[in-house]
Structures are given as C-alpha cells and as structure tokens.
Amino acid sequence: MNLNKRSLLIQLSCFIFLFLSFFSFGQTDNHYTAPKNTVTFHSGDPLRALYECNSLLKKNAKNKDALFRRAIIKTELGAYHSAQNDFTQALNFNHSNKVEIYYRRGITYFLENDFLNAITDFDSAISIQPNHVDALWKKAQSYYHIGARSLTLESLDQISIIQPNDPIIWHDMGTLYYKNKELNKAKDCFTRAIIIDPKMSVSYNHRGIIFENLKDAAKAFDDYNKAIFYDSCFVEAYNNRGLIYLQFEDYYEAENDFTTALNKDLHLNKEALNNLAITKYLTGRPKDGLEDINNVIQHYPFFAMAYITRGNIKERLHDDAGACSDWHKAAELGLLTGLEYAQETCQ
C-alpha cells in the first residue's frame, strides 16, 4: 500500500481517541452522593457507634432512631444488605424521617448496582419531597447505568428547573445529549455551563469535541486552549489539541501536547502515547515510534488501536509479517480496520 496514503489513514484513525473518555456523567459523584443535610451519629469511631446502637436495640428492638443510626453506620462500613434491613425496619416502625430513609436506602442499592430498587427508593423520597436534588441526581445516574438515556435526561431536566444555575447539571445534560447524537443540544448545554461558570474547563473540552464533530476545528481549538488555560493539568485537553495540530501537520506542536499529556498524567496515558508514536512515525522516526507503541501494548495489551499503529510502523520498517500479525490482532480485539489493512497488504 502507498505509504503516503497509509500516513493519511493513520492521521484519520487517531481521531478516535477524541471520544474515548468523553462521557463524564457522574464524574462529580461526590458532589451529590451524600445528602446536603447529612447527619453523623458518631465521632470518628463507627465500630463504637455500632456497639452503642446495638446496646440500645437490645433494650428496645423497636427503637426506630437506633435502627436508623445503625443503618447509616452499616452503610459507611459497606454492609449494604444489613443496612437495608435496618432502614426497612425503621420505616415499618413509622420513623418520622421517611425522606432521608428512602434516599439512604436507595444509595445502598445504588452502591450494589441494584439500580431498579435504587430508582424505586429515590422515587419514594421524591414523591414526599419533589425538590430533593440529591435523590434526583442519583435517580438520573441509575437510569444512565441501565441505559435509559431519555429518562436520565428527564431527571436532569427536573434538576435544571430546581437549580438552573448549577453548571454541573448543564454539563451532564450536555454529555447525555452527545451520547444521544444530539450535537447542537449538547453544545448548548455546555455553553450554558460555561456561562454559569466561565472557568469550567471540562465543559470547554467537551464543547471542543462537539465542534470537531461539527467540522469546526477553529472553535474546537479555541475551546481546548481555554480548557488548558483554566486547568493546566487537563490531560485530555492537551491530547485533543494535539490531534488538531496533527490534523494540520503542525507536528512540533502536536508532539509537545502529547508529551505534556503524558507528563501530567499520573498513569501511562495510552491515547497520548499512541498519538506520540504516530507523530514520530509521520516525522521520519519510525523506530522511536515503535519503542513508544511497544510500551503502550506492554501496559495495555487489549488496546486495539495500538496494534493498528504498530502494524503501520512495522510496515514502514519493512516487517510485513509483523505488520500483518498486528493488524489481525487489532481485528481480533474488535477494530475491523485491522482486517481491512491486512486484506490490502498481506497474502
């Protein structure tokens, strides 16, 4: 196959990495997992507090406050099923704080990935207190985890009415619209988040991805710049900006961005290192690129695109057998581009 054409295909294929970590719904989970009026019933020693609750319940098995407190402690200790039993008993004994109990029991189901029961409990809390933002958040997340995107958006829309000035809500709505391929709605949501919080770097990055989908590289580039300006350690934004540099053959700046992404990530960033290997390949340093991509595969042996990249580099180095082997491996891992390359080149 003509190497210039192969180089172009490599450049195009690397844009896959723009979308690998796009959907961040729930990244801000700690922002809304616990209720804002969280009550603690112990001072740093949950086991002692558990003992105290058990003592109270030995004296009176129907002590609904002790059951409620013990359920909260058990949740903190990870004993979710046992906590659910205590929450249920507290409800059966007509505890006055039903909203809190339904919400907290829903959390235990959520933490067990029992999303349907979680939704039922969050709905029970919301039926008593319609503006319970924490329950709506977790309900939205639960719907997302079971693939009910329209219901997820419906829950987020309710939150946006209750708290119209929360940028996280608009950001998460944008990510969901993106997953539903409603790009203009996604863009509008990210823009709304940015208007509310002009320093929200993640929304700039995600809106940049939308602009790339809409074939507006200039606006995408501007958004990646802003994401980096407001968060100088934003690894994904460096990688995404590097891909734009790569698209327009500014290899020096592309390499700088991929290298920066690698240096700022706490772990080996497979996308950035793969893209760095591509950049070295395109600038006449295939052996250096091969070293980088070998490192990627060593750490991420199931990363299909890395085998495409290594196959292309091996082809440049006249290792046709090695190239074909890598392309077939990529196809085995589900990236059918590898099969196309193998059919064009391998006998």
N, C-alpha and C positions, 0 to 999 in steps of 0.2 A: 504494500500500500504506500502511496506517496506520503513522505514524511511531513510535508507541509500541511497536507490535509489532516494527517494524524494529529499534528500540533493544534490545529484549529479545533478538532474534536475534543482534545484534552482540555482546551480552554473552556469550551462549552460545557463539558461534563462537570467541571469543578464547581459550577454554579449550583449544583445540587446541594452543596453544603450551606447555602444561604438558609435552607429551610429545616435543617436537621434539629435545631434546638429552638425553633421559632415559638412553639406553643408553650407559653409560660403560665397558663391559668393555674392558680394555686401556688405559685412560687412564693407568694406573700402569705402563705398559710398561717404563720404565726400571728399575722396581723388580725386574724379574726377567728382563730380556732377556739380560744377561751372567751367566755363572755366578758363584756367590759366591766360588769359588776361582780367579778369573780370574788368569791368568799373563801378564805382559807381557814381551816379548823385546827391547824397545828402550827407550831413554831419551829419548823425545820426538822422535825423528827416524826415522820409518818408512822413508823412502827409503834412508837409510844402512843401516838394519837389513836392508832388502830386498837391498841390494847385498852385504852380508855373507853372507846366506843363499845368494844366487846363487853367490858365490865358493866356499862350502862344497860346493854341489851340482855345481860344475864339477869339483871334485876327486873327488867321490863321488856319483854320481847316485842312489844308493840310501840316502843319508843321511836316514833317516826323521825324525830330530829336526829337521833343517833344513827338510824338506818341511812338517812340522807348523808350525814357526815361520813359514815363508813364507806358508802358507795363512792364518794368523791375521793377518799384516800385510796380505795382499791383501784380506782381509775388511774390515779397517779402512779400506782405500783404496777400497773399493767394487767391486773386481774379483772379483765373486762366482763367476762361472763358472770362472775360473782358480783361485780358492781351492778350489773343489770338486774340481778335478783333483788339486791337491796333497794335500788331505785323503784322497782316494781312494788315491793312491799310498802315502801313509803307512800306510793300513790294509793295503794289499797287501803292504807290507814288514813287516807284523806289529808295528806300533807298540804299545807296552805300554799307552798311554792311550787305549784304544778308546772309552771312555765320552765323554771330552772331545771326541774327533774326531767321533763321531756327532752329539753335541749341536751342536758348532760348524758342522758341515756342514749340519745341519738349519736352523740360523739363516740361513745363506746362501740356502738355498732359500726360507725364510720371507720374507726381505727381497726376493726376486724374485717374491713372490706365488705361488710354486710350492708350494702348501700340501700337496698329496698326497705329494710327495717329502719335504717337511719332516716330515710326520707319520711317514713310514717311518723316517727317521733318529732322530726323538725316541723312537719305539718301540724302536729298536735300543739307544739309550742306557738306556732304562728297563728293558729286558729284562736288562741287565747290572747296573744299579743301580736297583732298584724305587722307592727313595725319592728319586729325582732330581727335586726340586721344580721346578727351572728348566725341565727338559725337559717335565714335566707341564704347567707354565704355558703354554709355547709350543705344546704339543700342543693344549691347550684353546683357545687363540686360533686355531690353524689350523682346528680343527673349526668354530669360530664363523664364520670367514671363508668357509667353504664351505657354511654353512647347516645344519650337523649339530648342532643345539642339544642333543639328548639326549646325544650323545657328548661335547659340551662340558661338560655338567653332570656326566657320569660322571667326566671327568678332574678337574674341580674337586672333586668329592666325594672322590676319592682324595687330593687335596692337603689337604682339610679333616681327613682322618684322620691324615695325617702331621704337619700343622701346625694343630691345632684352635684355636690362639689367634692366628691371623693374621686381622685384621679385613678385609683386602683380599680374602681368599678368600671370606669370607661376603658381602661387598658384591657381588662379581662374580657369585656364585651368585644373589643376590637379583635382579640385573639380568636374568639369564637366565630365571629363573622368571617375572619380569614379562613378558618377551618371549613366553614360552610361555603367558601369561594365567593363570598360577597365582598369584593375588594373595596369598593367605594364606601360601603358602610363601615368596614374595618378602618379604612383611612380616616373617616370622620370621627370615629371613636378615639383613635389615637390622637388626633388633633385636639379633641375635647380634653383629653387627659393632659396634653401639653399646655393648653390654655390655662387649665386649673393649676398645674404645677410645671412652670416653664423649664425646670431643671430635671424633669423626669427622663433620664437618659434612656431607659429601656423602651419608652414609647417612641422616642426618636429613632432608635434602632429598628423597631418593628415597623414603624411607618416607612422607614427607608426600604425595608423588604417589600412592602406593598408597592412603593414607587417603582422598584425594579420589576415587579410583576406587571406593572402598568407601562413598562418600557420607558420610564423617565429616569435615566441614570443620573442626570444632573441633580434632581431633587433628592434622589436616594443618597448620592454622595454628600450632599449638604446635611442630610439628617444623620448620617454616620459621623460626620465631623462634629455635629452638635452632641451626639451621644458620647463621643470620646472627650469632648470639651468638659462636659458635666461629670463624667466618670472616666478618669484617665486609666482605670484598670479594667475597662469593659472589653473583655477578650473577644466576644462575638462581633462587636462593632469594628474592631481592628481587622478581624478576618473578613468581614463583609466589605469593608472599604478596600482591603487588599484585592479582593476579587474584582472590584471595579477598576482599580489600577491595572490588574492583569488583563481585563477585557480590552482596555485601551492601550495595551502594550507598554505601559509605564512599569517596566519590570523592577527597576530600582526601588520605587516606592512600594510596589507590591511586596517585594521581599522584606522591606523594612516593616511593613504592617504584619506580615505573617510571623516574622521573628519576634516582634513586640508581643503579639498574642501568645506565643509560646513562652516568652519570658515572664509574662504577667499571670499566666495560668498556674494554679497550684499543682495541677496534674498535667500529664502529657496531652496536649490538645491535638487529637488525631486529625481534625479538619485542617487546622493551621499547618501542621507538619506535612500533610498530604499536599496542600497547596504550595508550600515552600518547595517541596520536591518537584512539583510541576514547573514552578518558576525557574528552578535551576536547570531542569531539562530544556526548557524553552530558551534559555540563555547560554546553551552550549556546555553545560556542566552535568551531563547525564550520570557520571559516576558519583558525584556529590548528591544528586537527586536520589540515586539508588540507595545510598547509605541512609538517607533520611527515610525513604519509604520502607526499607527493611526494618528500621526502628519502629515505624508505625505498626507494621504487621507483627512484629515481635510482641508488642504490648496489646494490640487489638487484632487477634487472628481472624475474627469474623467480620471485619470491616471491609465490605466487598469492594468499595471504590479504590481502596489501596491496591488491590490486585490488578485493577484496570491500569492504574498509574504505573505500577511496577512492570506490568506487561509491556506497556508503551515504551518505558525506558529500556527494558531489555531488548526490544525490537531495535531501538536506536543503536544499541551496543552489539547488534548482530547475533544476539542469543535468541534465535527464533523458537527453539524448543522451550526455553524458559518462558518466553512471552506467551506462547500458546497455553502452557500449563497454568500461568497466572490468569489468563482470560477465562479459561474453563473453570478455574476456581471461583472467580467472580460470578460466573453464571450459576454455579452450584449454590452460591450464597444468595441467589435471587436477583442479581443485577444482570439482566439479559444483554446489556451492551457487550459484555464479555463474549457471549456466544456470537454476536454479530462480528466482532473483531476477529475471532477465531475462524469463522467461516470465510472471511475475506482474505486471510493471510495463511492459515495453517492447512496443511494437507493431511 
